[in-house]
Every structure is written in C-alpha cells, then in structure tokens.
Amino acid sequence: MLLITGASGALGSLIAERLAGRPDVRTGTRLPDRNQDQDRHQDRHQDRHQDRIRVDFDVPETLDFTGVDTLLLISAGYGEDDEVIARHDAAISAAERDGVGHIVYTSLTEAGDHLPYALPHRWTERRLRNSPVAWTVLRNGLYAELMAWLAAPGPDGRITAPLGEGRVAAVAREDLAEVAVRVALAPASHTNQVYELVGDRPLSGADLAEAAGARYTPATLASARATLSTPDAAPFQPPMLVGTYSAIAAGFLATPDTGTLRSLLPHPPRPALTAYAAALPGRP
Ligand SMILES: NC(=O)c1ccc[n+]([C@@H]2O[C@H](COP(=O)([O-])OP(=O)(O)OC[C@H]3O[C@@H](n4cnc5c(N)ncnc54)[C@H](OP(=O)(O)O)[C@@H]3O)[C@@H](O)[C@H]2O)c1
C-alpha cells in the first residue's frame, strides 16, 4: 500500500487527485473529516475523501503505518525549525517501527540552501540517509504558483516584489505532483536517489510582469519586511518570505533544470510562466 501524507495541501491534493480510485493507495491528512467547503484546496471528487485517514505528525497516535509499503512524506514545512524537525522525525520513526519499505520525501533544491527553511529539509535528508528504510528525495524547486503569491501585481498594475535583477527556476506544482506519483508508484527504481526538480527557464521579475500584464518596479527588502510584518503574521513568517526574496534577488535560485525533471516526466515540463499567470489572484 502507498500512503500519502499531507493530502489536503496544495501539492498533496494534486497528488491525491492523480491517485484517486486506486485500491492500493490511501491518503492521510490532519483533518480527514474537514468539510469540503472549508478545504483550502477544494477537491472536485467528493468520494476521494472516503478513504482518508488521520495523519498528524504532531499527534503520535495518528502515526500508524502498519501495512504501508511506501510512504510519500510531504514535508510539513510551516513552523520553527525545531517543530518541523520534530514532525519529520516522528513520521520517519513511525515508518521504521511499522516496517515501511520505502519513504519518498519532498525536500528542497540544493540551490535553496540559502533559504531560511532549508535546514529542516537537510536535517530530514540526513535522517533518511541514516535510516534502514529505503528512500528517495525529491528536491522541489520553488513553485511557479508560489511566485504568483510572492510577486502578484498590485491594484496599480505594478509588481513590487523585491526580486532585484534575480531569476528563479520556478517549476509548475503540477509537474512536481506528477513526478511524486511516478516515483512513489515505482520506488524500487529510485532507491536512494536525490532528484533536483527545477524549471527549465529561470524567470525574472520582468518576465513575471510581462506574463501578468503588469510593470516591474522592485521594492527593497526592507520595505517588503515592513509590509509583511503585520500583527497577525507568525514571528517566523516575515524572515521566511524576505529570505526567499533575498535568495532570488541574489541569484541563488536561477540554475535551470539540467534534464532531471524532463527525465522523470513523460512529457516536456509545463511552462512555469503559464502556471504563474494561471495562479494569479483573480484569475479563473
Ligand atoms: N517548493 C515550494 O515552492 C514550496 C512552497 C511552499 C511550501 N513548500 C513545502 O512543501 C510542502 C507542500 O507544499 P504545499 O504547497 O502543498 O503546502 P501547503 O498547501 O501549505 O500545505 C501544507 C502541508 O503541510 C502538511 N502539514 C502541516 N502540518 C502537518 C502535520 N502536523 N502533520 C502532517 N502534515 C502536516 C499539510 O498536511 P494536511 O493539511 O493535509 O494535514 C500540507 O500537506 C509544504 O508543507 C512545505 O514544506 C514548498
């Protein structure tokens, strides 16, 4: 049996959608009974919820992986490093205890080492390398859809995200979901492999603006930090987002795909600019 964790997230729901109806697949999420209307990533198929089980890395009694051959462990990335590390450690420890044969983990690209949230990914990769369980690491690049959130035009038709002259090899989330499905369904041929999954065309602020029908007038990191530091932001959030802008602006996320993504997909990668434009707020 293949179990996917984090099945209500943006990536997890795309993966679950691709695997819907398979008798050998189960989906795990923190709130399996969540009302569809409350689901941030609303599903189109009501019946997909029927075999969801509760999996919450923060709640040890929900971590029963008996009978699971392959665990697709979607990183539970929002929180301070110690919280995220504890979640991933709990999931891997439960998998080891319950005899899971293979863990497929969604990580972060090596180029993302300068991002503020890189550390828990590297910790988890090291944890897997030291585990007796077979593993595959999918090092996901920044989602094109994330850029639609980080660099959306304002009401004045300007993108002010502080990307400087930097570029980002963003990748369509759908491509990452498709790779995850293909790897998780045939894990033996990907044992102990680390895949760097980035887009094939590094995008600049000007590229994003053109796709959005906007103008690019980048702000400074300081002004972005001030804008992001609202009373309802969690303390870790402004540094996380400012660090993302900074890494892009400094050119650390510009390295394009050298063929890995293409080799794991049965078709050419989806254009990241198209995914970006489609995900912009207010687009159908
Ligand atoms: N490459 C990128 O651009 C990028 C961008 C953002 C995030 N990420 C990372 O990739 C992951 C998936 O991305 P996404 O866009 O799907 O994020 P998302 O929509 O924000 O979803 C968050 C994910 O974290 C899971 N999660 C949170 N706390 C958990 C816990 N205690 N136990 C188990 N699962 C928990 C959620 O699972 P349920 O809600 O189903 O329980 C969900 O799958 C994120 O969690 C983050 O680590 C990558």
The ligand as an ORCA input file, in Angstrom:
! r2SCAN-3c Opt
* xyz 0 1
  N       8.695     24.368     -3.269
  C       7.924     25.382     -2.862
  O       7.765     26.421     -3.545
  C       7.196     25.271     -1.575
  C       6.339     26.305     -1.229
  C       5.657     26.181     -0.038
  C       5.836     25.078      0.765
  N       6.677     24.093      0.382
  C       6.898     22.889      1.212
  O       6.250     21.819      0.551
  C       5.181     21.319      1.372
  C       3.995     21.078      0.483
  O       3.698     22.291     -0.175
  P       2.199     22.776     -0.331
  O       2.194     23.861     -1.320
  O       1.301     21.611     -0.532
  O       1.942     23.416      1.120
  P       0.538     23.751      1.797
  O      -0.563     23.784      0.801
  O       0.717     24.955      2.630
  O       0.278     22.540      2.748
  C       0.982     22.359      3.959
  C       1.285     20.884      4.056
  O       1.905     20.583      5.300
  C       1.222     19.458      5.865
  N       1.321     19.515      7.326
  C       1.384     20.623      8.089
  N       1.441     20.268      9.393
  C       1.416     18.911      9.428
  C       1.453     17.962     10.477
  N       1.493     18.332     11.757
  N       1.408     16.651     10.150
  C       1.346     16.255      8.862
  N       1.320     17.120      7.807
  C       1.345     18.440      8.103
  C      -0.215     19.647      5.398
  O      -0.940     18.456      5.515
  P      -2.551     18.377      5.763
  O      -3.085     19.792      5.740
  O      -3.114     17.542      4.673
  O      -2.706     17.719      7.089
  C       0.031     20.052      3.950
  O       0.349     18.965      3.125
  C       4.955     22.400      2.442
  O       4.465     21.815      3.647
  C       6.333     22.978      2.591
  O       7.140     22.169      3.438
  C       7.353     24.161     -0.777
*
